[in-house]
Amino acid sequence: MDLTGVGVWSSQLRYGDPAEVVEAAAELEELGYRALWIPDVGGPVAESLDRLLGATREITVATGILNLWKHTPQQAASAYAALAAAHGPRFLMGIGVSHAPLIDADEPGRYRRPLSAMREFLDGLDAAEPPVPATERVLAALGPRMLTLAAERARGVHPYLVTPEHTRRARDIVGPEALVLPEQTAILARDREEARSIGTEWLRGYLALPNYARNIVRLGFTEEDLRQVSDRLFDALIVWGDEEAVRTRVEAHRAAGADHVCLQVLTADPAQKSFPREEWRRLAAALH
């Protein structure tokens, strides 16, 4: 798997119309993107992975992330083995602990001891038949303890909703050999007003999740930044402007230690259901 360059993180590739998923995935590979990342917030994730792998030839397809509360280690390992047998070693298993408000919504109290839950899940992947090699998995890690665990038990880290400063801190913790593969949200917008109209409420939803809020405070932002979704916070987490602005932010992550940056593009579609294909094309021309 070539985990350099720039990839695409997309909920549309996971939950969009299957015919357009196939068409878009093939085009993204032709445009030069190195990896396709999809979330796991319900539904048969293996089916989506199989569709993306079948629509492409060489590109890496990754979960960003596989929600460990929704799968047993053996289920995840069996899916990994089936995908590898059908498509070769192109599936990277990104694994995460998600967030208490989401997991506890259906089963109050289920979300507990996330670091221990991750260790147990990794133990299960190691013990599965066949196992999932540590070299074929990365962890959604934000804080120091999860970053350290990723360096010990996985190929690297896939932090979401982070800044280049977080990338620098992650690299310092995981060392020179592990992969650092951050997600970066981007909006192609003419001015701040347009960018804020697209991204503010989207970002507010994530700031309500404790794991992200704690990480953002660790990066030096205040509770007031979070409450107001201040311009300072918005600009740090979402790059907006033209293609050059996005390229500059990608380069900032690389300078801070990232091996690969996956871009999540937001558009004026309030539900973010339409495929941002024109934006992907514009960015590909600037980034590749």
VMD Tcl script that draws the C-alpha trace (Angstrom):
set ca {
  {0.00 0.00 0.00}
  {1.30 3.41 -1.01}
  {0.31 5.67 1.86}
  {1.96 8.86 0.68}
  {0.46 11.84 -1.09}
  {-3.16 12.84 -0.64}
  {-6.31 10.78 -0.21}
  {-10.04 11.41 0.06}
  {-12.13 10.90 3.19}
  {-15.77 10.64 2.15}
  {-19.07 9.67 3.72}
  {-20.56 9.78 0.22}
  {-18.34 6.88 -0.86}
  {-19.78 4.91 2.07}
  {-23.46 5.84 2.01}
  {-24.08 7.31 -1.44}
  {-25.77 5.75 -4.45}
  {-23.80 2.55 -5.22}
  {-23.58 3.27 -8.95}
  {-22.11 6.71 -8.34}
  {-19.78 5.30 -5.68}
  {-18.26 2.98 -8.28}
  {-17.95 5.75 -10.87}
  {-16.51 8.26 -8.39}
  {-14.01 5.80 -6.90}
  {-12.62 4.95 -10.35}
  {-12.30 8.63 -11.20}
  {-10.57 9.46 -7.90}
  {-7.95 6.82 -8.65}
  {-7.45 8.25 -12.14}
  {-7.11 11.73 -10.63}
  {-4.12 10.56 -8.62}
  {-5.48 10.25 -5.09}
  {-3.62 7.58 -3.13}
  {-6.31 6.32 -0.74}
  {-10.07 6.33 -0.19}
  {-11.25 6.58 3.43}
  {-14.79 5.81 4.58}
  {-16.53 6.04 7.97}
  {-18.42 3.35 9.87}
  {-21.53 4.65 11.58}
  {-23.86 1.77 10.74}
  {-24.55 -0.68 7.97}
  {-22.48 -3.41 6.28}
  {-19.05 -1.82 6.00}
  {-17.47 -4.86 4.30}
  {-19.92 -4.49 1.42}
  {-18.86 -0.87 0.93}
  {-15.18 -1.78 1.06}
  {-15.67 -4.55 -1.49}
  {-17.45 -2.13 -3.82}
  {-14.63 0.43 -3.62}
  {-11.90 -2.16 -4.06}
  {-13.73 -3.68 -7.01}
  {-14.09 -0.28 -8.68}
  {-10.35 0.46 -8.46}
  {-7.09 -1.23 -9.37}
  {-4.25 -0.12 -7.10}
  {-5.49 2.54 -4.69}
  {-5.64 1.82 -0.94}
  {-9.11 1.65 0.60}
  {-9.29 2.34 4.33}
  {-11.81 2.58 7.12}
  {-11.71 5.89 8.89}
  {-12.73 4.29 11.13}
  {-13.98 0.76 11.81}
  {-16.07 1.26 14.96}
  {-14.86 -1.41 17.38}
  {-18.15 -1.39 19.31}
  {-20.04 -2.52 16.19}
  {-17.88 -5.53 15.24}
  {-16.23 -8.45 16.98}
  {-12.53 -8.96 16.28}
  {-13.30 -12.22 14.48}
  {-15.85 -10.51 12.24}
  {-13.34 -7.81 11.38}
  {-10.59 -10.37 10.74}
  {-12.83 -12.49 8.53}
  {-13.81 -9.44 6.47}
  {-10.14 -8.47 6.15}
  {-9.23 -11.96 4.91}
  {-12.07 -12.03 2.39}
  {-11.18 -8.61 1.00}
  {-7.49 -9.50 0.74}
  {-8.33 -12.73 -1.07}
  {-10.57 -10.93 -3.55}
  {-8.57 -7.76 -4.14}
  {-5.04 -8.23 -2.81}
  {-3.44 -6.31 0.06}
  {-5.16 -2.96 -0.53}
  {-7.41 -2.68 2.55}
  {-6.07 -0.71 5.51}
  {-8.10 -1.27 8.67}
  {-8.43 2.00 10.55}
  {-9.91 1.23 13.97}
  {-11.45 3.64 16.47}
  {-13.36 3.82 19.73}
  {-15.92 6.37 18.49}
  {-17.66 8.55 21.14}
  {-19.68 7.90 24.28}
  {-22.79 9.90 23.24}
  {-23.06 7.86 20.04}
  {-22.39 4.42 21.52}
  {-24.43 4.95 24.68}
  {-27.46 6.27 22.77}
  {-28.72 2.72 22.16}
  {-27.14 1.02 25.16}
  {-26.40 3.40 28.06}
  {-23.14 2.62 29.82}
  {-21.68 0.53 27.03}
  {-18.93 3.03 26.26}
  {-16.33 2.58 28.98}
  {-12.58 2.28 29.32}
  {-11.93 3.03 25.62}
  {-8.18 2.43 25.83}
  {-8.75 -1.00 27.36}
  {-11.45 -1.72 24.78}
  {-8.96 -0.95 22.02}
  {-6.31 -3.20 23.56}
  {-8.83 -6.05 23.83}
  {-9.93 -5.55 20.23}
  {-6.33 -5.66 19.02}
  {-5.73 -8.78 21.10}
  {-8.72 -10.32 19.35}
  {-7.37 -9.40 15.90}
  {-4.05 -11.00 16.81}
  {-5.77 -14.18 18.01}
  {-8.26 -14.43 15.13}
  {-7.96 -17.07 12.43}
  {-6.55 -15.67 10.26}
  {-5.17 -12.69 12.22}
  {-5.02 -9.11 11.00}
  {-1.33 -8.14 10.89}
  {-0.31 -5.05 12.83}
  {1.14 -3.71 9.56}
  {-2.36 -3.66 8.02}
  {-4.08 -1.58 10.71}
  {-3.92 1.97 12.10}
  {-5.66 3.54 15.08}
  {-7.79 6.66 15.32}
  {-5.63 8.25 18.01}
  {-5.88 11.74 19.46}
  {-4.47 11.67 23.00}
  {-1.01 10.57 24.14}
  {-2.05 7.15 25.47}
  {-3.86 6.06 22.32}
  {-1.03 7.42 20.18}
  {1.45 5.38 22.21}
  {-0.69 2.25 21.86}
  {-0.83 2.77 18.09}
  {2.95 2.94 17.89}
  {3.16 -0.35 19.80}
  {0.32 -2.33 18.19}
  {-0.38 -0.90 14.73}
  {1.25 0.56 11.65}
  {0.41 4.11 12.67}
  {-2.34 6.63 13.40}
  {-5.29 8.20 11.61}
  {-6.26 11.32 13.61}
  {-9.51 13.07 12.62}
  {-10.40 16.76 13.06}
  {-6.87 17.85 13.87}
  {-4.37 20.59 13.09}
  {-0.78 20.48 11.82}
  {0.28 21.09 15.43}
  {-1.47 17.86 16.43}
  {0.32 16.13 13.56}
  {3.63 17.35 14.98}
  {2.75 16.09 18.46}
  {1.59 12.75 17.06}
  {4.85 12.30 15.16}
  {6.85 13.07 18.30}
  {4.96 10.37 20.22}
  {4.80 7.58 17.63}
  {8.36 8.03 16.42}
  {9.87 8.05 12.94}
  {8.72 4.62 11.72}
  {4.96 4.74 12.31}
  {2.58 6.22 9.75}
  {0.82 9.50 10.56}
  {-2.28 9.86 8.35}
  {-4.40 12.83 9.43}
  {-7.78 13.85 8.06}
  {-8.11 17.49 6.98}
  {-11.47 19.11 6.29}
  {-11.54 21.58 3.39}
  {-14.01 24.04 1.88}
  {-13.46 25.69 -1.48}
  {-15.00 29.09 -0.78}
  {-14.65 32.66 -2.00}
  {-14.66 34.27 1.44}
  {-15.09 33.64 5.17}
  {-18.84 34.23 5.07}
  {-19.33 31.47 2.52}
  {-17.00 29.11 4.37}
  {-18.73 29.72 7.70}
  {-22.17 29.18 6.13}
  {-21.01 25.74 4.98}
  {-18.87 24.59 7.89}
  {-19.99 26.14 11.18}
  {-22.89 23.84 12.04}
  {-21.03 20.83 10.72}
  {-18.14 21.65 13.04}
  {-20.43 22.41 15.98}
  {-21.71 18.84 15.87}
  {-18.20 17.46 16.31}
  {-17.31 19.91 19.06}
  {-20.16 18.45 21.12}
  {-18.31 15.11 21.25}
  {-16.04 14.91 24.34}
  {-13.08 13.20 22.66}
  {-12.73 15.97 20.10}
  {-13.40 18.74 22.60}
  {-10.70 17.48 24.96}
  {-8.19 17.15 22.16}
  {-8.88 20.67 20.93}
  {-8.38 22.08 24.42}
  {-5.08 20.18 24.64}
  {-4.03 22.04 21.50}
  {-4.44 25.38 23.25}
  {-7.98 26.43 22.45}
  {-10.39 27.61 25.13}
  {-13.86 26.53 26.14}
  {-15.03 29.87 24.77}
  {-13.52 28.99 21.38}
  {-15.59 25.82 21.41}
  {-18.82 27.49 22.54}
  {-18.61 30.22 19.92}
  {-16.90 28.18 17.22}
  {-14.48 31.09 17.04}
  {-12.83 32.13 13.81}
  {-9.50 31.04 15.29}
  {-10.82 27.55 15.93}
  {-12.69 27.33 12.62}
  {-9.58 28.31 10.66}
  {-7.40 25.84 12.53}
  {-9.66 22.84 11.93}
  {-11.10 23.65 8.49}
  {-8.97 25.00 5.67}
  {-11.00 27.24 3.39}
  {-10.32 29.36 0.36}
  {-8.94 28.34 -3.01}
  {-6.90 25.34 -4.11}
  {-3.67 27.04 -3.07}
  {-4.96 27.44 0.49}
  {-5.72 23.73 0.66}
  {-2.34 22.83 -0.80}
  {-0.61 25.02 1.77}
  {-2.42 23.27 4.64}
  {-1.55 19.85 3.26}
  {2.08 20.91 3.09}
  {1.87 22.13 6.70}
  {0.78 18.66 7.79}
  {3.62 17.12 5.80}
  {6.16 19.51 7.32}
  {4.83 18.52 10.75}
  {5.41 14.82 10.06}
  {2.42 13.48 8.11}
  {3.05 10.71 5.59}
  {-0.35 11.11 3.93}
  {-3.22 13.58 4.31}
  {-6.82 12.61 3.53}
  {-9.10 15.49 2.54}
  {-12.75 15.66 3.47}
  {-14.45 18.24 1.27}
  {-17.56 20.07 2.50}
  {-19.96 21.77 0.11}
  {-23.06 23.92 0.31}
  {-25.20 20.77 0.48}
  {-26.46 20.97 4.10}
  {-26.66 17.19 4.47}
  {-23.32 16.61 2.72}
  {-24.94 13.85 0.67}
  {-24.00 15.00 -2.82}
  {-20.64 13.85 -4.14}
  {-18.20 16.82 -4.32}
  {-16.79 15.58 -7.60}
  {-16.01 18.96 -9.12}
  {-14.17 19.96 -5.94}
  {-12.21 16.68 -5.98}
  {-11.20 17.42 -9.59}
  {-10.13 20.97 -8.80}
  {-8.05 19.85 -5.85}
  {-6.46 16.99 -7.76}
  {-5.20 19.41 -10.38}
  {-3.57 21.53 -7.65}
  {-2.26 18.76 -5.41}
  {-0.97 16.07 -7.76}
}
mol new
graphics top color blue
foreach p $ca { graphics top sphere $p radius 0.5 }
foreach p [lrange $ca 0 end-1] q [lrange $ca 1 end] { graphics top cylinder $p $q radius 0.2 }
display resetview
